[in-house]
Amino acid sequence: MSPTGGADGRALVDARGCLTPAGFAALSRAPIGRAPADLAAHVAGCPRCQERMLAGGAAARPAPAVRARRTPRLWLGLVLAFAALVLALGALILAARVR
């Protein structure tokens, strides 16, 4: 299998020398350790193709939009602080009775 053409006649690399979707498909279909040497050597030295390979062979996508953070629930903090205060007072009362 040459880097310019696959078994089905489609180009495995583009004009820049990076793998095309057909090239990624050929690399993915190959058994472990039996990938075409020229394609594997290219991916080993090409950061762009490595990124695309990790992304599933598709073109690099921008990061997803960050969702707006929810504001903290003030009432939950107050309830937890009150519960901690009640537990601390209960522990002090029990400690005073034990003496």
Distance bins in CASP14 RR format, pairs under 12 A and 6 or more apart:
PFRMAT RR
TARGET T0000
AUTHOR 0000-0000-0000
RMODE 2
METHOD distances of the structure
MODEL  1
1 7 1 0 0 1 0 0 0 0 0 0 0
1 8 0 0 0 0 0 1 0 0 0 0 0
1 9 0 0 0 0 0 1 0 0 0 0 0
1 10 0 0 0 0 0 1 0 0 0 0 0
1 11 0 0 0 0 0 1 0 0 0 0 0
1 12 1 0 0 1 0 0 0 0 0 0 0
1 13 0 0 0 0 0 1 0 0 0 0 0
1 22 0 0 0 0 0 1 0 0 0 0 0
1 23 0 0 0 0 1 0 0 0 0 0 0
1 25 0 0 0 0 0 1 0 0 0 0 0
1 26 1 0 0 1 0 0 0 0 0 0 0
1 27 0 0 0 0 0 1 0 0 0 0 0
1 29 0 0 0 0 0 1 0 0 0 0 0
1 30 0 0 0 0 1 0 0 0 0 0 0
1 34 0 0 0 0 0 1 0 0 0 0 0
1 35 0 0 0 0 0 1 0 0 0 0 0
1 36 1 0 1 0 0 0 0 0 0 0 0
1 37 0 0 0 0 1 0 0 0 0 0 0
1 38 0 0 0 0 1 0 0 0 0 0 0
1 39 0 0 0 0 1 0 0 0 0 0 0
1 40 0 0 0 0 0 1 0 0 0 0 0
2 9 0 0 0 0 1 0 0 0 0 0 0
2 10 0 0 0 0 0 1 0 0 0 0 0
2 11 0 0 0 0 1 0 0 0 0 0 0
2 12 1 0 0 1 0 0 0 0 0 0 0
2 13 0 0 0 0 1 0 0 0 0 0 0
2 23 0 0 0 0 0 1 0 0 0 0 0
2 26 0 0 0 0 0 1 0 0 0 0 0
2 36 0 0 0 0 1 0 0 0 0 0 0
2 37 0 0 0 0 0 1 0 0 0 0 0
2 38 1 0 0 1 0 0 0 0 0 0 0
2 39 0 0 0 0 0 1 0 0 0 0 0
3 10 0 0 0 0 0 1 0 0 0 0 0
3 11 0 0 0 0 1 0 0 0 0 0 0
3 12 1 0 1 0 0 0 0 0 0 0 0
3 13 1 0 1 0 0 0 0 0 0 0 0
3 14 0 0 0 0 0 1 0 0 0 0 0
3 17 1 0 0 1 0 0 0 0 0 0 0
3 18 0 0 0 0 0 1 0 0 0 0 0
3 19 0 0 0 0 1 0 0 0 0 0 0
3 20 0 0 0 0 0 1 0 0 0 0 0
3 22 0 0 0 0 0 1 0 0 0 0 0
3 23 0 0 0 0 1 0 0 0 0 0 0
3 26 0 0 0 0 1 0 0 0 0 0 0
3 27 0 0 0 0 0 1 0 0 0 0 0
3 36 1 0 0 1 0 0 0 0 0 0 0
3 37 0 0 0 0 1 0 0 0 0 0 0
3 38 1 0 1 0 0 0 0 0 0 0 0
3 39 1 0 0 1 0 0 0 0 0 0 0
3 40 0 0 0 0 0 1 0 0 0 0 0
3 41 0 0 0 0 1 0 0 0 0 0 0
3 42 1 0 0 1 0 0 0 0 0 0 0
3 43 0 0 0 0 0 1 0 0 0 0 0
4 10 0 0 0 0 1 0 0 0 0 0 0
4 11 1 0 1 0 0 0 0 0 0 0 0
4 12 1 0 0 1 0 0 0 0 0 0 0
4 13 1 0 0 1 0 0 0 0 0 0 0
4 14 0 0 0 0 0 1 0 0 0 0 0
4 15 0 0 0 0 0 1 0 0 0 0 0
4 17 0 0 0 0 1 0 0 0 0 0 0
4 19 0 0 0 0 0 1 0 0 0 0 0
4 20 0 0 0 0 0 1 0 0 0 0 0
4 22 0 0 0 0 0 1 0 0 0 0 0
4 23 0 0 0 0 0 1 0 0 0 0 0
4 36 0 0 0 0 0 1 0 0 0 0 0
4 38 0 0 0 0 1 0 0 0 0 0 0
4 39 0 0 0 0 0 1 0 0 0 0 0
5 11 1 0 1 0 0 0 0 0 0 0 0
5 12 1 0 1 0 0 0 0 0 0 0 0
5 13 0 0 0 0 1 0 0 0 0 0 0
5 14 0 0 0 0 0 1 0 0 0 0 0
5 19 0 0 0 0 0 1 0 0 0 0 0
5 20 0 0 0 0 1 0 0 0 0 0 0
5 22 1 0 0 1 0 0 0 0 0 0 0
5 23 0 0 0 0 1 0 0 0 0 0 0
5 26 0 0 0 0 1 0 0 0 0 0 0
5 36 0 0 0 0 0 1 0 0 0 0 0
5 38 0 0 0 0 0 1 0 0 0 0 0
5 39 0 0 0 0 0 1 0 0 0 0 0
6 12 1 0 1 0 0 0 0 0 0 0 0
6 13 0 0 0 0 0 1 0 0 0 0 0
6 19 0 0 0 0 0 1 0 0 0 0 0
6 20 0 0 0 0 0 1 0 0 0 0 0
6 22 1 0 0 1 0 0 0 0 0 0 0
6 23 1 0 0 1 0 0 0 0 0 0 0
6 25 0 0 0 0 1 0 0 0 0 0 0
6 26 1 0 0 1 0 0 0 0 0 0 0
6 27 0 0 0 0 0 1 0 0 0 0 0
6 29 0 0 0 0 0 1 0 0 0 0 0
6 30 0 0 0 0 0 1 0 0 0 0 0
6 36 0 0 0 0 1 0 0 0 0 0 0
6 38 0 0 0 0 0 1 0 0 0 0 0
6 39 0 0 0 0 1 0 0 0 0 0 0
7 22 0 0 0 0 1 0 0 0 0 0 0
7 23 0 0 0 0 0 1 0 0 0 0 0
7 25 0 0 0 0 0 1 0 0 0 0 0
7 26 1 0 0 1 0 0 0 0 0 0 0
7 29 0 0 0 0 1 0 0 0 0 0 0
7 30 0 0 0 0 0 1 0 0 0 0 0
7 36 0 0 0 0 0 1 0 0 0 0 0
8 22 1 0 0 1 0 0 0 0 0 0 0
8 23 0 0 0 0 0 1 0 0 0 0 0
8 25 0 0 0 0 1 0 0 0 0 0 0
8 26 0 0 0 0 1 0 0 0 0 0 0
8 29 0 0 0 0 0 1 0 0 0 0 0
9 20 0 0 0 0 0 1 0 0 0 0 0
9 22 0 0 0 0 1 0 0 0 0 0 0
9 23 0 0 0 0 0 1 0 0 0 0 0
9 26 0 0 0 0 0 1 0 0 0 0 0
10 19 0 0 0 0 0 1 0 0 0 0 0
10 20 1 0 0 1 0 0 0 0 0 0 0
10 21 0 0 0 0 1 0 0 0 0 0 0
10 22 1 0 1 0 0 0 0 0 0 0 0
10 23 0 0 0 0 1 0 0 0 0 0 0
10 24 0 0 0 0 0 1 0 0 0 0 0
10 25 0 0 0 0 1 0 0 0 0 0 0
10 26 0 0 0 0 1 0 0 0 0 0 0
11 17 0 0 0 0 1 0 0 0 0 0 0
11 18 0 0 0 0 0 1 0 0 0 0 0
11 19 0 0 0 0 1 0 0 0 0 0 0
11 20 1 0 1 0 0 0 0 0 0 0 0
11 21 0 0 0 0 0 1 0 0 0 0 0
11 22 1 0 0 1 0 0 0 0 0 0 0
11 23 0 0 0 0 1 0 0 0 0 0 0
11 25 0 0 0 0 0 1 0 0 0 0 0
11 26 0 0 0 0 0 1 0 0 0 0 0
11 39 0 0 0 0 0 1 0 0 0 0 0
12 18 0 0 0 0 0 1 0 0 0 0 0
12 19 1 0 0 1 0 0 0 0 0 0 0
12 20 1 0 0 1 0 0 0 0 0 0 0
12 21 0 0 0 0 1 0 0 0 0 0 0
12 22 1 0 1 0 0 0 0 0 0 0 0
12 23 1 1 0 0 0 0 0 0 0 0 0
12 24 0 0 0 0 1 0 0 0 0 0 0
12 25 0 0 0 0 1 0 0 0 0 0 0
12 26 1 0 1 0 0 0 0 0 0 0 0
12 27 0 0 0 0 1 0 0 0 0 0 0
12 29 0 0 0 0 0 1 0 0 0 0 0
12 30 0 0 0 0 0 1 0 0 0 0 0
12 35 0 0 0 0 0 1 0 0 0 0 0
12 36 1 0 0 1 0 0 0 0 0 0 0
12 38 0 0 0 0 1 0 0 0 0 0 0
12 39 1 0 0 1 0 0 0 0 0 0 0
12 40 0 0 0 0 0 1 0 0 0 0 0
12 42 0 0 0 0 1 0 0 0 0 0 0
12 43 0 0 0 0 0 1 0 0 0 0 0
12 49 0 0 0 0 0 1 0 0 0 0 0
13 19 1 0 1 0 0 0 0 0 0 0 0
13 20 1 0 0 1 0 0 0 0 0 0 0
13 21 0 0 0 0 0 1 0 0 0 0 0
13 22 0 0 0 0 1 0 0 0 0 0 0
13 23 1 0 0 1 0 0 0 0 0 0 0
13 24 0 0 0 0 0 1 0 0 0 0 0
13 26 0 0 0 0 0 1 0 0 0 0 0
13 27 0 0 0 0 0 1 0 0 0 0 0
13 36 0 0 0 0 0 1 0 0 0 0 0
13 38 0 0 0 0 1 0 0 0 0 0 0
13 39 0 0 0 0 1 0 0 0 0 0 0
13 41 0 0 0 0 0 1 0 0 0 0 0
13 42 1 0 0 1 0 0 0 0 0 0 0
13 43 0 0 0 0 0 1 0 0 0 0 0
13 46 0 0 0 0 0 1 0 0 0 0 0
13 49 0 0 0 0 1 0 0 0 0 0 0
14 20 1 0 1 0 0 0 0 0 0 0 0
14 21 0 0 0 0 1 0 0 0 0 0 0
14 22 0 0 0 0 0 1 0 0 0 0 0
14 23 0 0 0 0 1 0 0 0 0 0 0
14 24 0 0 0 0 0 1 0 0 0 0 0
14 42 0 0 0 0 0 1 0 0 0 0 0
14 46 0 0 0 0 0 1 0 0 0 0 0
14 48 0 0 0 0 0 1 0 0 0 0 0
14 49 0 0 0 0 0 1 0 0 0 0 0
14 52 0 0 0 0 0 1 0 0 0 0 0
14 59 0 0 0 0 0 1 0 0 0 0 0
16 42 0 0 0 0 0 1 0 0 0 0 0
16 46 0 0 0 0 1 0 0 0 0 0 0
16 48 0 0 0 0 1 0 0 0 0 0 0
16 49 0 0 0 0 1 0 0 0 0 0 0
17 23 0 0 0 0 0 1 0 0 0 0 0
17 38 0 0 0 0 0 1 0 0 0 0 0
17 39 0 0 0 0 0 1 0 0 0 0 0
17 41 0 0 0 0 0 1 0 0 0 0 0
17 42 1 0 0 1 0 0 0 0 0 0 0
17 43 0 0 0 0 0 1 0 0 0 0 0
17 45 0 0 0 0 0 1 0 0 0 0 0
17 46 0 0 0 0 1 0 0 0 0 0 0
17 48 0 0 0 0 1 0 0 0 0 0 0
17 49 0 0 0 0 1 0 0 0 0 0 0
18 24 0 0 0 0 1 0 0 0 0 0 0
18 39 0 0 0 0 0 1 0 0 0 0 0
18 42 1 0 0 1 0 0 0 0 0 0 0
18 43 0 0 0 0 1 0 0 0 0 0 0
18 45 0 0 0 0 0 1 0 0 0 0 0
18 46 1 0 0 1 0 0 0 0 0 0 0
18 47 0 0 0 0 0 1 0 0 0 0 0
18 48 1 0 1 0 0 0 0 0 0 0 0
18 49 1 0 1 0 0 0 0 0 0 0 0
18 50 0 0 0 0 0 1 0 0 0 0 0
18 51 0 0 0 0 0 1 0 0 0 0 0
18 52 1 0 0 1 0 0 0 0 0 0 0
18 53 0 0 0 0 0 1 0 0 0 0 0
18 57 0 0 0 0 0 1 0 0 0 0 0
18 59 0 0 0 0 0 1 0 0 0 0 0
18 60 0 0 0 0 0 1 0 0 0 0 0
19 25 0 0 0 0 1 0 0 0 0 0 0
19 26 0 0 0 0 1 0 0 0 0 0 0
19 27 1 0 0 1 0 0 0 0 0 0 0
19 28 0 0 0 0 0 1 0 0 0 0 0
19 35 0 0 0 0 0 1 0 0 0 0 0
19 36 0 0 0 0 0 1 0 0 0 0 0
19 38 0 0 0 0 0 1 0 0 0 0 0
19 39 1 0 0 1 0 0 0 0 0 0 0
19 40 0 0 0 0 0 1 0 0 0 0 0
19 41 0 0 0 0 0 1 0 0 0 0 0
19 42 1 0 0 1 0 0 0 0 0 0 0
19 43 1 0 0 1 0 0 0 0 0 0 0
19 44 0 0 0 0 0 1 0 0 0 0 0
19 45 0 0 0 0 0 1 0 0 0 0 0
19 46 0 0 0 0 1 0 0 0 0 0 0
19 48 0 0 0 0 1 0 0 0 0 0 0
19 49 1 0 1 0 0 0 0 0 0 0 0
19 50 0 0 0 0 0 1 0 0 0 0 0
19 51 0 0 0 0 0 1 0 0 0 0 0
19 52 1 0 0 1 0 0 0 0 0 0 0
19 53 1 0 0 1 0 0 0 0 0 0 0
19 56 0 0 0 0 0 1 0 0 0 0 0
19 57 1 0 0 1 0 0 0 0 0 0 0
19 58 0 0 0 0 0 1 0 0 0 0 0
19 59 0 0 0 0 0 1 0 0 0 0 0
20 26 0 0 0 0 1 0 0 0 0 0 0
20 27 0 0 0 0 0 1 0 0 0 0 0
20 39 0 0 0 0 0 1 0 0 0 0 0
20 42 0 0 0 0 0 1 0 0 0 0 0
20 49 0 0 0 0 0 1 0 0 0 0 0
20 52 0 0 0 0 0 1 0 0 0 0 0
20 57 0 0 0 0 1 0 0 0 0 0 0
20 58 0 0 0 0 0 1 0 0 0 0 0
20 59 0 0 0 0 0 1 0 0 0 0 0
21 27 0 0 0 0 0 1 0 0 0 0 0
21 28 0 0 0 0 0 1 0 0 0 0 0
21 49 0 0 0 0 0 1 0 0 0 0 0
21 52 0 0 0 0 1 0 0 0 0 0 0
21 53 0 0 0 0 0 1 0 0 0 0 0
21 56 0 0 0 0 1 0 0 0 0 0 0
21 57 1 0 0 1 0 0 0 0 0 0 0
21 58 1 0 0 1 0 0 0 0 0 0 0
21 59 0 0 0 0 1 0 0 0 0 0 0
22 28 0 0 0 0 0 1 0 0 0 0 0
22 29 0 0 0 0 0 1 0 0 0 0 0
22 36 0 0 0 0 0 1 0 0 0 0 0
22 39 0 0 0 0 0 1 0 0 0 0 0
22 57 0 0 0 0 0 1 0 0 0 0 0
23 29 0 0 0 0 1 0 0 0 0 0 0
23 30 0 0 0 0 0 1 0 0 0 0 0
23 35 0 0 0 0 0 1 0 0 0 0 0
23 36 0 0 0 0 1 0 0 0 0 0 0
23 38 0 0 0 0 0 1 0 0 0 0 0
23 39 1 0 0 1 0 0 0 0 0 0 0
23 40 0 0 0 0 0 1 0 0 0 0 0
23 42 0 0 0 0 1 0 0 0 0 0 0
23 43 0 0 0 0 1 0 0 0 0 0 0
23 49 0 0 0 0 1 0 0 0 0 0 0
23 52 0 0 0 0 0 1 0 0 0 0 0
23 53 0 0 0 0 0 1 0 0 0 0 0
23 57 0 0 0 0 1 0 0 0 0 0 0
24 30 0 0 0 0 0 1 0 0 0 0 0
24 35 0 0 0 0 0 1 0 0 0 0 0
24 36 0 0 0 0 0 1 0 0 0 0 0
24 39 0 0 0 0 1 0 0 0 0 0 0
24 40 0 0 0 0 0 1 0 0 0 0 0
24 42 0 0 0 0 0 1 0 0 0 0 0
24 43 0 0 0 0 1 0 0 0 0 0 0
24 49 0 0 0 0 1 0 0 0 0 0 0
24 50 0 0 0 0 0 1 0 0 0 0 0
24 51 0 0 0 0 0 1 0 0 0 0 0
24 52 1 0 0 1 0 0 0 0 0 0 0
24 53 1 0 0 1 0 0 0 0 0 0 0
24 54 0 0 0 0 0 1 0 0 0 0 0
24 55 0 0 0 0 0 1 0 0 0 0 0
24 56 1 0 0 1 0 0 0 0 0 0 0
24 57 1 0 1 0 0 0 0 0 0 0 0
24 58 0 0 0 0 1 0 0 0 0 0 0
24 59 0 0 0 0 0 1 0 0 0 0 0
25 35 0 0 0 0 0 1 0 0 0 0 0
25 36 0 0 0 0 0 1 0 0 0 0 0
25 39 0 0 0 0 0 1 0 0 0 0 0
25 53 0 0 0 0 0 1 0 0 0 0 0
25 56 0 0 0 0 0 1 0 0 0 0 0
25 57 0 0 0 0 1 0 0 0 0 0 0
25 58 0 0 0 0 0 1 0 0 0 0 0
26 34 0 0 0 0 0 1 0 0 0 0 0
26 35 0 0 0 0 1 0 0 0 0 0 0
26 36 1 0 0 1 0 0 0 0 0 0 0
26 38 0 0 0 0 0 1 0 0 0 0 0
26 39 1 0 0 1 0 0 0 0 0 0 0
26 40 0 0 0 0 0 1 0 0 0 0 0
26 42 0 0 0 0 0 1 0 0 0 0 0
26 43 0 0 0 0 0 1 0 0 0 0 0
26 57 0 0 0 0 0 1 0 0 0 0 0
27 33 0 0 0 0 0 1 0 0 0 0 0
27 34 0 0 0 0 0 1 0 0 0 0 0
27 35 1 0 1 0 0 0 0 0 0 0 0
27 36 1 0 0 1 0 0 0 0 0 0 0
27 37 0 0 0 0 0 1 0 0 0 0 0
27 38 0 0 0 0 0 1 0 0 0 0 0
27 39 1 0 1 0 0 0 0 0 0 0 0
27 40 1 0 0 1 0 0 0 0 0 0 0
27 41 0 0 0 0 0 1 0 0 0 0 0
27 42 0 0 0 0 1 0 0 0 0 0 0
27 43 1 0 0 1 0 0 0 0 0 0 0
27 44 0 0 0 0 0 1 0 0 0 0 0
27 49 0 0 0 0 1 0 0 0 0 0 0
27 50 0 0 0 0 0 1 0 0 0 0 0
27 52 0 0 0 0 0 1 0 0 0 0 0
27 53 1 0 0 1 0 0 0 0 0 0 0
27 56 0 0 0 0 0 1 0 0 0 0 0
27 57 0 0 0 0 1 0 0 0 0 0 0
28 35 0 0 0 0 1 0 0 0 0 0 0
28 36 0 0 0 0 0 1 0 0 0 0 0
28 39 0 0 0 0 0 1 0 0 0 0 0
28 40 0 0 0 0 0 1 0 0 0 0 0
28 43 0 0 0 0 0 1 0 0 0 0 0
28 52 0 0 0 0 0 1 0 0 0 0 0
28 53 0 0 0 0 1 0 0 0 0 0 0
28 56 0 0 0 0 1 0 0 0 0 0 0
28 57 1 0 0 1 0 0 0 0 0 0 0
29 35 0 0 0 0 1 0 0 0 0 0 0
29 36 0 0 0 0 0 1 0 0 0 0 0
29 39 0 0 0 0 0 1 0 0 0 0 0
30 36 1 0 0 1 0 0 0 0 0 0 0
30 37 0 0 0 0 0 1 0 0 0 0 0
30 38 0 0 0 0 0 1 0 0 0 0 0
30 39 0 0 0 0 1 0 0 0 0 0 0
30 40 0 0 0 0 1 0 0 0 0 0 0
30 43 0 0 0 0 0 1 0 0 0 0 0
32 40 0 0 0 0 0 1 0 0 0 0 0
33 40 0 0 0 0 1 0 0 0 0 0 0
34 40 0 0 0 0 1 0 0 0 0 0 0
35 41 0 0 0 0 1 0 0 0 0 0 0
35 42 0 0 0 0 0 1 0 0 0 0 0
35 43 0 0 0 0 1 0 0 0 0 0 0
35 44 0 0 0 0 0 1 0 0 0 0 0
35 53 0 0 0 0 0 1 0 0 0 0 0
36 42 0 0 0 0 1 0 0 0 0 0 0
36 43 0 0 0 0 0 1 0 0 0 0 0
37 43 0 0 0 0 0 1 0 0 0 0 0
37 44 0 0 0 0 0 1 0 0 0 0 0
38 44 0 0 0 0 0 1 0 0 0 0 0
39 45 0 0 0 0 0 1 0 0 0 0 0
39 46 0 0 0 0 0 1 0 0 0 0 0
39 49 0 0 0 0 1 0 0 0 0 0 0
39 53 0 0 0 0 0 1 0 0 0 0 0
40 46 0 0 0 0 0 1 0 0 0 0 0
40 49 0 0 0 0 0 1 0 0 0 0 0
40 50 0 0 0 0 0 1 0 0 0 0 0
40 53 0 0 0 0 0 1 0 0 0 0 0
41 49 0 0 0 0 0 1 0 0 0 0 0
42 48 0 0 0 0 0 1 0 0 0 0 0
42 49 1 0 0 1 0 0 0 0 0 0 0
42 50 0 0 0 0 1 0 0 0 0 0 0
42 52 0 0 0 0 0 1 0 0 0 0 0
42 53 0 0 0 0 0 1 0 0 0 0 0
43 49 1 0 1 0 0 0 0 0 0 0 0
43 50 1 0 0 1 0 0 0 0 0 0 0
43 51 0 0 0 0 0 1 0 0 0 0 0
43 52 0 0 0 0 1 0 0 0 0 0 0
43 53 1 0 1 0 0 0 0 0 0 0 0
43 54 0 0 0 0 0 1 0 0 0 0 0
43 57 0 0 0 0 0 1 0 0 0 0 0
44 50 0 0 0 0 1 0 0 0 0 0 0
44 53 0 0 0 0 0 1 0 0 0 0 0
45 51 0 0 0 0 0 1 0 0 0 0 0
45 53 0 0 0 0 0 1 0 0 0 0 0
46 52 0 0 0 0 1 0 0 0 0 0 0
46 53 0 0 0 0 1 0 0 0 0 0 0
47 53 0 0 0 0 0 1 0 0 0 0 0
47 54 0 0 0 0 0 1 0 0 0 0 0
47 60 0 0 0 0 0 1 0 0 0 0 0
48 54 0 0 0 0 0 1 0 0 0 0 0
48 55 0 0 0 0 0 1 0 0 0 0 0
48 57 0 0 0 0 0 1 0 0 0 0 0
48 59 0 0 0 0 1 0 0 0 0 0 0
48 60 1 0 0 1 0 0 0 0 0 0 0
49 55 0 0 0 0 0 1 0 0 0 0 0
49 56 0 0 0 0 0 1 0 0 0 0 0
49 57 0 0 0 0 1 0 0 0 0 0 0
49 58 0 0 0 0 0 1 0 0 0 0 0
49 59 0 0 0 0 0 1 0 0 0 0 0
49 60 0 0 0 0 0 1 0 0 0 0 0
50 56 0 0 0 0 0 1 0 0 0 0 0
50 57 0 0 0 0 0 1 0 0 0 0 0
50 60 0 0 0 0 0 1 0 0 0 0 0
51 57 0 0 0 0 1 0 0 0 0 0 0
51 58 0 0 0 0 0 1 0 0 0 0 0
51 59 0 0 0 0 1 0 0 0 0 0 0
51 60 1 0 1 0 0 0 0 0 0 0 0
51 61 0 0 0 0 0 1 0 0 0 0 0
52 58 1 0 0 1 0 0 0 0 0 0 0
52 59 1 0 0 1 0 0 0 0 0 0 0
52 60 1 0 0 1 0 0 0 0 0 0 0
52 61 0 0 0 0 1 0 0 0 0 0 0
53 59 0 0 0 0 0 1 0 0 0 0 0
53 60 0 0 0 0 0 1 0 0 0 0 0
54 60 0 0 0 0 1 0 0 0 0 0 0
54 61 0 0 0 0 0 1 0 0 0 0 0
55 61 1 0 0 1 0 0 0 0 0 0 0
55 62 0 0 0 0 0 1 0 0 0 0 0
55 63 0 0 0 0 0 1 0 0 0 0 0
70 76 0 0 0 0 0 1 0 0 0 0 0
72 78 0 0 0 0 0 1 0 0 0 0 0
72 80 0 0 0 0 0 1 0 0 0 0 0
73 79 0 0 0 0 1 0 0 0 0 0 0
73 80 0 0 0 0 0 1 0 0 0 0 0
74 80 0 0 0 0 0 1 0 0 0 0 0
74 81 0 0 0 0 0 1 0 0 0 0 0
75 81 0 0 0 0 0 1 0 0 0 0 0
75 82 0 0 0 0 0 1 0 0 0 0 0
76 82 0 0 0 0 0 1 0 0 0 0 0
76 83 0 0 0 0 0 1 0 0 0 0 0
77 83 0 0 0 0 1 0 0 0 0 0 0
77 84 0 0 0 0 1 0 0 0 0 0 0
77 85 0 0 0 0 0 1 0 0 0 0 0
78 84 0 0 0 0 0 1 0 0 0 0 0
78 85 0 0 0 0 0 1 0 0 0 0 0
79 85 0 0 0 0 0 1 0 0 0 0 0
79 86 0 0 0 0 0 1 0 0 0 0 0
80 86 0 0 0 0 0 1 0 0 0 0 0
80 87 0 0 0 0 0 1 0 0 0 0 0
81 87 0 0 0 0 0 1 0 0 0 0 0
81 88 0 0 0 0 0 1 0 0 0 0 0
82 88 0 0 0 0 0 1 0 0 0 0 0
82 89 0 0 0 0 0 1 0 0 0 0 0
83 89 0 0 0 0 0 1 0 0 0 0 0
83 90 0 0 0 0 0 1 0 0 0 0 0
84 90 0 0 0 0 0 1 0 0 0 0 0
84 91 0 0 0 0 0 1 0 0 0 0 0
85 91 0 0 0 0 0 1 0 0 0 0 0
85 92 0 0 0 0 0 1 0 0 0 0 0
86 92 0 0 0 0 0 1 0 0 0 0 0
86 93 0 0 0 0 0 1 0 0 0 0 0
87 93 0 0 0 0 0 1 0 0 0 0 0
87 94 0 0 0 0 0 1 0 0 0 0 0
88 94 0 0 0 0 0 1 0 0 0 0 0
88 95 0 0 0 0 0 1 0 0 0 0 0
89 95 0 0 0 0 0 1 0 0 0 0 0
89 96 0 0 0 0 0 1 0 0 0 0 0
90 96 0 0 0 0 1 0 0 0 0 0 0
90 97 0 0 0 0 0 1 0 0 0 0 0
91 97 0 0 0 0 0 1 0 0 0 0 0
91 98 0 0 0 0 0 1 0 0 0 0 0
92 98 0 0 0 0 0 1 0 0 0 0 0
92 99 0 0 0 0 0 1 0 0 0 0 0
93 99 0 0 0 0 0 1 0 0 0 0 0
END
